[in-house]
Amino acid sequence: MEINVFQAFLIGFIYYMGTNGNPWPTVLGSYIIRQPVVGGTLVGFVLGDPVQGCIIGAAINLPYIAFITAGGALPSDPGLAGTLGTTVALVGKLDPTVAIALAVPIGLLGTIIWVTHMTVDVWFVHMADKAAEKGDLDKICFLHIFPPQLLMLLMSVIPVTLGAYFGGDVIKSIIDLLQGMPLHIMGIIGGMLPALGIAMNMSAMGRKGTLMFFVLGFAMSVYFNLGIIAVALFATIISYFYSMNARGEKANG
């Protein structure tokens, strides 16, 4: 599979739209695009195979199923893993389990982009402080949005575009060298990584106050034969009334 410059640019732009703190698709929108199953599907559309892109993205998503960015820390970048990882898998025609093993290290490289971005952004904060001393609200708003986003656009689109465009031949060469036992071992490792994500998710669900909701959803799915969408709708309704009740109890002391 060959990737042209425009396709490589679109893959880089998909990664940018899913970066943490991106305001254009809203915070929720960027969080959704950041998920490898979504990013992988979008990459699949760009490369002409959305079904396989979705399959590979869903496989890559499993290790990140319990992913959080606590306190602004980014232990790994699911957005980069999903976009560039799916690109690597589609170009190399890799099995999804092998794609997982390749995508996770790629996600770790995304932390370099994130840390660099946050470090350089400190300059804009100092500039906003000076604008605040002068009472220039318009400049504060400008410095809060446009320079950081322009910086993030350049830092995310350029390296991913170059990686997707120039990496095709390199990827194929590496895959050819890894044929046989190395790829088999990576497939085994990739098959184990989703268990880590599921275990982390189960650990979160096993906490006090959440375990019974999981049991309820499991029972609804198994004993009432409800699909995932129906269970999600019931969960939304139950969580709404549960949160409203908890808020009322808090307000009453």
Order of alpha helices (4+ residues) and beta strands (2+ residues): alpha-alpha-alpha-alpha-alpha-alpha-alpha-alpha-alpha-alpha
